[in-house]
Amino acid sequence: MDLLTREYPPAVYGGAGVHVAELSRGLRELTDVRVRCLGEPRQENGVTAYATDTRLTAADATLGFLGADLAMARDCAGAGVVHSHTWYANMAGHLARTLHGPAHVMTMHSLEPLRPWKAEQLGGGYALSSWMERTAVTAADRVVAVSAAMREDVLRVYPEVSPDRVRVIHNGIDADVYRADPRTDALHRHGIDPERPYVLFVGRVTRQKGLPHLLRAAFGLPPEAQLVLCCGQPDTPGIAAEVAALVEELRTVRDGVFRVDGMLDPTSVRQLMTHARVFVCPSVYEPMGIVNLEAMACGTAVVASAVGGIPEVVADGETGTLVPFEARTDATGEPADPEKFAGQLGLAIGELIADPARAGRFGAAGRRRAVEHFSWHRAAERTMEVYAEAVAAR
């Protein structure tokens, strides 16, 4: 089978990339896998990378991805199944199905129509990415949703997709990799005081991840709490400027505010997660949220917004606290009452800062839940079952 994706190690920047890297490893134990990804050439056997056409990207970045999809589709001859991930590669799967006849399975990590803020980032390319996703999903032989909430979204946003074609396979976690790390090298390297409790955020600087809401909540946190922000690449200059301004304003009224930009190595992430009193996921849209699983596997309490598939991962009152979220009705995805949402975030975080014993119980329960209920091996087995269904449907 051919696995089609934008992200693949070492170029992984989000949850979809983690998913593909881990799933491909599990699938290789069960079947032959060829990976087709975007970006720079890879040295790994069985992995082919495709560069975007600079002539197309000069006009629009999304056109460049579409051009790479054409080359991917061309090379999928002979595959029995093509499995695409995210809109960047979905069209490659659709075109390969049309051209060569394999079954097309696509995993939905998010839905373009539910991420309207991407219009800030892509402009007209957002309309093109949405068209690519819609065209692929309506024709795919099977659709994998990463949570039950995501499945509901797929069927609501794309009513022409038959429910019989949509399966739920949760993301997994490698609990041998993500586990408590007692070392504090990463804390000292970034100036974080291990004797003071701290709140941790790890994610991209994008409207989806809700970082501005966490920053506004941080103004009301207990004074002893530190705030550590591990920030990926900003989506747009606008969100970058908003976050930078809030960080600077926060630093005028409290100390212990740390911003770490760029992708961190896994060891540093594990150490930062392990020693955090609270891990916070303030997303306004999150089909699953692998990062919450990573924190739970490290034994850390989680405070997260109750959106998308997060409640299927974070057990409220057992492994963390879920903060209610009501979205605006204007399709922006932002909270209806931002001040209320930030206040509830701050209250939930503050309660765990003040109660380390409770945070510890949440963390221990989170580790157990991650180990017992989320496994990449099981995800790979379920994926193979979906492949068999898709082939039979052809």
N, C-alpha and C positions, 0 to 999 in steps of 0.2 A: 504494500500500500504506500501511497505518497502522502506525506504530511506537509501541508502548505501553510506558511506562516510569515509574518513580518519579522517577529523577534525570534532569535535563537542564540544560545550562548556563543560568544561572550557578550553579544549585544542584547541584553535583557533590561528593560526599564520599567516594566509593569507586571501586574498579575497574570495577564495573558501569556507573557513570555515565560514566567515561572511555570505556568500550567503546561505549556508546550514542552519545555525542557524536561520536566518530571514525567509527563505522560509518555513522551517518546522513549524514555528510558524503560518504563514499564512495558510498553508495547513491544520493544525489541526482545523481551523475554518470551513473547508469544507469537510474533510474526516478523516477516521481513519489512523493514521500514526504510524508506527514502525520504529525507527531509529536503524541502525546497523553501528557502528563506530569502529575505531581502538583505541587501547591504554588502559588506566587504566579504571577499572569499574566505571560506572556512577550510581548515586543514583536516577536519574530521571525515573519515570515510563515510560515504553514503549521504553526505550533506552537500548540496549545491546552492550557492548564493547568486542572487540576481540583482544587478545594479539598476536603479531607475534611470531612465533616459533623460539626460540633461537638457535635451532640446524640448522635451515635454515639460519637465519641471520648471523650466524658465517661464513657461506660460502659466502653469498651475501645478502645485506639488501633487495634487490628487491625480492629475493626468500621468505623472511620472509613475505612480504606483500602478495605474491601469496598464501602462506600457509594460511594466515588469510582469504583471499578471499574464499578459499575452505570451511572453516567453516561457513562463512557468507552465501554462496550459499546453504549449507546444511540446514540452518535454515529458508530459505525463503519459505518453503512449505506453501501453502495456500494463498499466496499473489496474488492479481489480477494484480498488477503492481509492478515492482521493478525499482527504479530510482537511478542510480549510478552517482557519482560525482568524477571526476579526475581518472587518471589511477590506483591510489591506490585501487579503489573499482570497476572500470569498469569491471574487469574480474569476480568479484563476481556477478554482474548483468548478464553478459553473461552466466555464468555457471548456475545460478538460472533459467534463461530462458530455457536453454537446459535441465536441470534436472527436473524442476517442471512445466514449460509451461507458466509462466506469461509473459505479455508484458514487454519488457525492454526499458525504456527511459533513455538516458544518456545525461547529460549536459556537454558540452565541455567548460571548463574554460580556457584551453590552449591546444596546440597541441605539443606532444612530438617531432615530426620531426622539429618543428620550434624553439626548445630550445636546439640546439646542444651543448651549453656550459655545459649542464648537464652531458655530458660524463666525464667532470672533476670531478664531484661529485659522479657519480654512476659507472663509468667504464663500465664493461660488463653488469651491471644491466641496463644501459641506453638502450641497444639493447633489453633487456627483457621487460622493461617498454613500449617501442615503440611497440613491438609485442603485448603486452596485450591490448594497446589502439586500435591498428589497428584491432585486432581480434574482439573486442567488438563493435567498431563503424560500421564495415561493416555488422554486423548481427543485430544491434539494430533496434527495430521497429520504434522508433522516436529518433531524435537527436535534442537537444536544444542548440543553439548557443547564447552566451550572448551579441552578437552584430551582426549587419549586416556584418561588416568586418570579424568577426569570421566565419560566415556562408560561406563567400567566401573562406576563408582559408580551411575550412572543405572540401568543394567541390573540391578545387584545390589539396589539399594534398591527399585526399581519393576519387579519381574520381569514384570508384566503388559504392560510396554512392549516391543513387538517390536524386536529389534536392527535390522531393516530400516528403522525410522523414525528412527534416531539417527545423526547426522552429526557429525564433528569439524571445527570451524573454530577455529583458534587466534586468540587476540587478536593485535592488531598493535601497531605503534609508529610514530609519525611521527618518523622519524629526522632530519627537517629542524628539528623543534621541539626534540626531545630530543637534544642534542649538547653536547660540552664547551663550557663558558663560562668563560674564564679570569678573569673579573672576580671580585672578592672583596667586593663591597658587602654581600651578605647575611651573610657571615661577620662582618664588622666590626660590622654592625648588631646582631648577637646576641651579640657579645663573644667569638667563637670565634677562637682564635689560629691564623692560617694557617701559622705556622711549625712547629706541632706536628701530628702525625698525628691524625686523628679517625675515629671509628666512627659511622655514620649509620643511624638508624632513621626510616622514614616510614610512618605507618599509624594506623589507629584504635586506641583503647584498648578492646580487646575480647579476650575469651579466645582467639578465633580467631588473633589476630596474635602471641600468645606473648610480649608485651613483658615480663612478669615474669620469664620465663626468661632473656631477654637481660640484664636488670638484675642478676639473680643471677650470671650469667656475668661481668659487668663488674667484680665485686669482685676477680677474678683477672687482669684485663688488665694489660699493662705500664704502669708509672706514667706514661710519657710520653704515653699515649693519652688523647685527649679523647673524650667520649661526647655525641653530639648526638641528641636525641629530638624529632622533629617529630610531635606527637601530635594526632590528631583527637578528636572528641567521645567521652567515655567512654560505654560502653553502659549501665552501671549504677553507682550509688554505691559498690557493693562493689568492683568492679574499679578504679574511680577511687581509692578509698582505699588499696587494695593497692599500686598503682603509685606514688602519692604517698609512701607510707611507705618504699618501697624506694628511691626517688630521694633522699629526705632521709637515709636511712641510708647510702647510697652516698656522698653528699656529706660525710659525717663522716670518711671514710677516704681520699678522693681529691678532687683538684680537677678542673676542666675538665669538669664534668657540666652540660649545658645542656638545658633543656626548653623547647620552643617549642610553645605550644598554639594550636590553630585551623588553618584551612586557609591554607596559604601560596600566594602568587602563583607562577605557573610559572617566572618568572625566578629567584626565590629558590631554588626547589626545584632547578633546573638547576645553579645555582652551588654549592649545598650538596652535591649529588651529584658534581659534577665534582671538587671538592677533597677529598672523603672518601677516606681510604686504603682503607676497606672499607665497603660497604653491607651491612646485615644484615637478613635476613628470617627471623625465628625462628618462623614460623607453625606452628600445630599442625594446621591445615586450610587448604588453599589449592588450589582447583581449577586455577588458572593462575598468577596473580600478575603483573599488569601492571607493578607497581612494580619488579620485578626487571628487566624489559625496559627501563624508563625509566633505571635506574641503568646498565645495560649500554650503552645508547645514548649515555650521557654519558661512557663510557670508564672505568667504575669496577668494580673487582673486587667480587664478591658472595659472601657466606657465607649459606647458606640451609638450612633444614631440608629433608630429602628426603621431602616429603609431596606428595600429589596430583599436580598438573601441573608443579610446580617443576622436576623433573628433565628435563622436555621443553623447558625454557627455559634453565636454567643447566647448562652442560656441566661436569661435575665434573672438576677438574684442568686445565681449559682456559679457562673464563671465570670460575671461582670454585671454591668448596669446598662440597660438600653434606654436611650433618651427618646421620648416621643418626637415624631417629626410630621409636620403638616406642610405640604408643599403649596406654593401659590398656584392659582388657577390660570396663570398666563403662560404656561408652558416653559418658563425659565428654569424650573427645577429648584428655585431658591425657596427658603422657608417662608411661610405666610407671615410669620412674626419673628424676624431675625433676632430681636432683642430677647424675646421669650426663649427661643431655642438656645441662644448663647447662655442665658441665665441658667437654664436647666442643665446644660453641659457643665457649666462651672460648679453647680450644686453637686452633681453626681461625682465629679472629679474631687471636689473638696471633701466630700464624705469619706472617700477612700484614702485621701492624704491624711485625714485625721484619725483613721482607724486602720493601722497597719495589719492588725490581726485579721480583720475581715478581708482586706486586700490579699493577704497570704492565703486565706481559705479559697477565695475566688481563683487565685493563681494555680493552686494545687488541683482544684476541680477542673480548671481549663486544660491543664496538662493531661489529665485522665480522659477528658472528652476528646481531645485531639487524637490521642493514641487509639482510643477504642472505636471511634466513629468515622475517622477520616484517614483513608489510606490510598496512596497512589496505585498500589498493586490492585486493590479492588476497583479503582477507577479504570485501570487498564483492562481488567477482565470485563467490566460492564461495557466498555467501548468496543471490545471485540464482539460482544453480543449484538451491539447496534450495527456494526459492520455486516454481520451475517444477515440481519434483517434488511439492511439497505440493498445488499446484493440480491437477496430473494425477491425484493420488490421490483428490481429491474427486469 
